[in-house]
Amino acid sequence: MKSKDFISRNVVLPLPTKANPKVYLAVGSSKIATLSFSLYNPFSSKGKVLKWLAKLLFEKFNRFSLLLLPVVKNNHSDFIKYIEEQLGAEFISSVYIATANDKVVLQLIKKDEIYGYLKFPLTKIGIERLENEKKAIDIFSEKSMVSSLLYSGSYKGIPFIIIENIEGQISELSKQDYLKLIPLFYKNNTFKLREHPRVIAILKELKLANLRDLESWLWNIIKISELYYKEVYEHGDFAPWNIIQTDTGLVPFDFEYFEETGLEYMDELKYHHQIETLLNLKEGEQLIDSISSKINIPDFKILYQIFLIKEILRKIKIKESVENEKILLNIISGKR
């Protein structure tokens, strides 16, 4: 299925460009436009300015903007008709296209309110990640960290889920904020690295992927560590854009890389790695020094190497370049 197969009967605005859209936002009225723009949360300065300008135009000058800007009129797709039949309600949808093209996320608007967010996988990996998310939501909803799924179903044999809308703000967190959230993922078990379930699982993945050099590398660095580390629920993509600040506290979401037997500090390393590489554009030794200054742990070099090897495994699976991770491994190990 293509992204346009998920659009409802409305006028939509493709952003950031018509030729290469990341989102299709419903803008048929000022009220609908106000709601749909919450689906688009760019972190770059350019993206933020584009969102602010487009949002202002469609909230304040909707009729004028519909005439002059490159909007597209659409009819109800078969998928939207199916959702309406299943839930017994009428919906207007905006569509977010994942960067990895493994899924689409639909914002479903019902009677001028956001009903929820529907996730539909487009690839085999997308289906695997959806199952991860379902497992995480089941676990964390029992702990009252997140809400239960609104709906779980399938369309033409492909599973999908609908997640409750969370009122709040997505932004970069202070250290004090995210440190309040991290302990909620902790378990009681502790292990040395060479005995930790997450490290053992990574070693097995490396062997199955025939990455013997990295398998040997990982074993050589973990066998010298005598410290104990917690087993945790690992979010897997812990980043500012996957955490919402609500009136009652921080709520994590997007559990597509969830690991039930995760390793302590992997989420914190991911958080700072994302900020420093994607937002602050740091690399090499500057990147490593910046992250190490933010996470005060004795085995930083060992844990960051485990993190990088984990990232290499993830990227190889989706056929992305791992050159940067290999460069960082060589720098931090002193081989460069």
N, C-alpha and C positions, 0 to 999 in steps of 0.2 A: 504494500500500500504506500501511496505517496502522501506528503504532508497535506495537500489540498483535499484528500479524501476524508479529512477530519474536520473540515470547516462547515459551519452552519450557514443558514440563510441570513446574511448580513453584509455590510460593507466592511472590508478589512484593509488594514494598512500593513504592507510588508516592511520590516525593519531588520537590519540597518539600510539595506537597499533592495529594490525590486528584483534585481538580477541575482542577488545572493542573500535571501532572507534568512534571518535567524528566528523571527517570529512573524505570525500573521495576527494582528491585533484587531478585534472587532471595534469599529468606531462609528457605528450607525447613528448613535446619539451621544450627547455629551456625557450622560450618566454611564452608558456602556463603555465609552472610551476611558473614563476615570477608573473604572474597575479593571478593564483589560490591560491597562498600562502597568498594573502591579505584577504582571507576568514577566515583564522585561526589566531585568535588574543588572545592567552592565556595571562593571567596576572600573573600566578605563575612563579617563577624563572626557575623551571624545564621545564615548558611548553615553555618558551621563548627560552631556550637553545636548546630544541628539534626542535623548528621551525627554529631557526637560522641555525642549522647544516643541517637539511633536505633541507632547501631552498638553502643553499650554494652548496650542493651536486648536486641538480637537475638543478640549474642555470649554474654551472661551469662544471660539469661532468655528463651531462644528460645521454649519452649513457652508460657510465660505471655504473651509478646508476640504470638504468633500468635493467641491467643484474644481479646486485648483491643484490639489496634491494627488500623487499617483495611487489612488485607492482602487480596489477591485471588488466588484459585486459578485456574490456567490449565492448558490442555492443550497438547500439542505443536502448534505452527503448521505449516502446509504447508512454509514456508520452512525451519524447523529440520529437518524431516524430509528435505528436499532436501539440506541441508548434511551431515547425517549419512550419507546415501547416497553423496555425493561423497567424503567423507573417511573413511568406514568407521569411525566412532566415534560414541558417544553424547555429547550436550552438554546442559548447562544454560546458559541465556542470561540476562543482564541487559541492559537496553536504555537507552542515552542518546539523548535527542532533541535534536538541534542547535538552538541558539537561532534560527537563520535558517530552520529547518524544511526545509533542503535535503538532509539526510541523517539516518540513524540509525547509531549505533555500538553493536555488540553485543559484550559481553564473553562469550567462550565458555569455559565451565568443563568440563574433562574429568577425570574421576576425582579430584575434589577439588583440582585444580590449574588455574590459568588457562592455557588453551591459546593464546589470542591474541585479537585484537580485529578484528571484521569491520566494514567500512564499506560501507554501502549507500546510494546516492544516491536522493533522492525527487523531484528536479526536474532540468530540463535543466542548470541552473547547477551542481547537485550532481554531475552526470556530468562536466562540464568540470573541476570541482575534483578529482574522483577521478583523472582523466587527468593533471592536474598533479602529484598526489601520486605516481602510479606513475612518472612521469618522474623526479621528484626522488629517489625511493627507488632507482631504477636507477642514477642518477649517484652518489649518496652511498654506496650499498652497495659500489660498486667502489672507493671511497676508504676503505672500512672505517669510515665515520662512523655508519652505521646497518646493521641487518640486512636481508637480502633479504626479499621478500614470502614469507609461508608459502604463500599460495594466491591465485590470480587467476582469476575465473570470471564467469559471468553467470547470471541467473535471470529467465526470461521476457523475455529480450532486454536486461536491464538489467545492466551490469557491476558487480562488487563485488570487494573485496580483503580478505585477512586478513593482519594485521600481527602480528609476534611480540610477546609480552608482554615488557616491559622492567621488571626489578626495580629500584626506586629510589624517590626522593621528589620530589614536585613542590612547589616553594616559590619565593618571591621570591629572586633571586640577588643576591650582592654584585657591585659593579662589577668587581672582580678576576675573578670567576667568568665573567661573560658576555663580558668582553674576551678571555678565553682561547678562547672559542668562535667569536667573530666572524671571526678570521683564517682559519679553516678554510673559509670561504665565498669567500675572495678568489681572483681570477684574476690573470694577469700584465698584462693590457691596461689602459691608462689613456687617458682622453679628457677634453677640455674638455667642459663641460656641453652646449654647443650641438651637439657631435658625438657625445655618448654614446648608444649604442644604446637604452638604457632611456628616456632623455629624448625621443629621436626617436619611439619607440613611443608614449609618452604623448601627444605632439603629434598623432600620427596618430589615436589613439583620440578625442581631443578634437574633431578635425575630423569624424570619422565620427559622433560623437554630436551634432554641430552645436552644440558649446559654444565658439563662436568667441570669446566674451569671455575665457574661460579660456585658450584657445589663444594669444590675443594677450598675455594676462597672463604666461603661462609663457615665451613667447619674449622678452618685454621684460626678464624677470629673469635669464634664462640668458645673454643676449648680452653682459652686462656682466662676467660671471665669466671670469677667465683662469686659474683653477686647474684642475689635472688630478685626475680621480677614477677609481678602479678600477672595472672591470667585475667584478661578483660574482654568485654564485648567491644570489638574494634569497629568503629564506624566505617573506616576505610577511605572516606573522602571528606575528612574533617576540615572545613574551610569556612570563611565568613559567609559565603553565599549559601551555605547549607545549614545555617543556624538563624533562627528568628528570635528577636528580642520582643517578648510579649509583656503585658501588664503584670503577669504572674511569674515571669522568669524567662530563662533561655530554653528554647525548644529545638532540638536537632531534627533534621529531616534528610531525605535522599540517602537511604541506606543501601544503595545498590552494590556497594563493595563490602558489605557487612561480613564480619568473621565472628563466629560464636566463641571461638577459643583464640582470642587475639593476644597480642603482646603489648605490655605496658609501654607507653611513650610513643608508639607508632602514630597515634592520632595527633599528638602534639607536634611531632616532627612533620607530619603532613601539613598541619595548619600553617606552620611558619615557612615550610618549603614552598607552599602555594603562594603565600603573600610575597615572599622575597623574590621568587622567580617570575610570577605572573604580574604582580603589581609594582614591585620595586625594581624589577628587571636586573637583579643581581645574578652573578654567575661565578664559577670557580672558587678561589680561596675567599673572596669577599662574601660570597653566599654562605660558605661553610662557617666562617667566623661570625657572621650575623646570626645564624641559627644557633650556634653554640652559646652565644652570649645571652640568648633568650631562654635556653633550656639548661639549667644547671644540674647535670647528672655526671657521675664519675666515668661511666662507660660511654660517653657521648660518641666517640669515634666508632666504637663497635656498633652501637645502636643505629647510628646514621648509615653505616654500611649495610646493615640488615635492611633498613628502610629502602635504600637505593636498590638493593638486589630484589626486594619485593616489587618496587616500581618497574624494574626491568622485566620481571615476569609478567606483570600486568600489561605493559606496553607491547611485549612480544605477542601476546595473545590477540591483540587488536591490530597488529602489524604497524605499530608506530616506531619511530626512531628511538634508539636507546643510547645514542652517542653521548648526550650530556650526562646521563647517569654513569656511564663508563668513565668519562673524564673525571667526574667528581670522586668516583671510587679510587682512581689512581692518585688523585691529589691527596685525599684524606689518609690513604694508606702509605704515602710517601714514595710511591713508585713513579711520581712525576715531579 
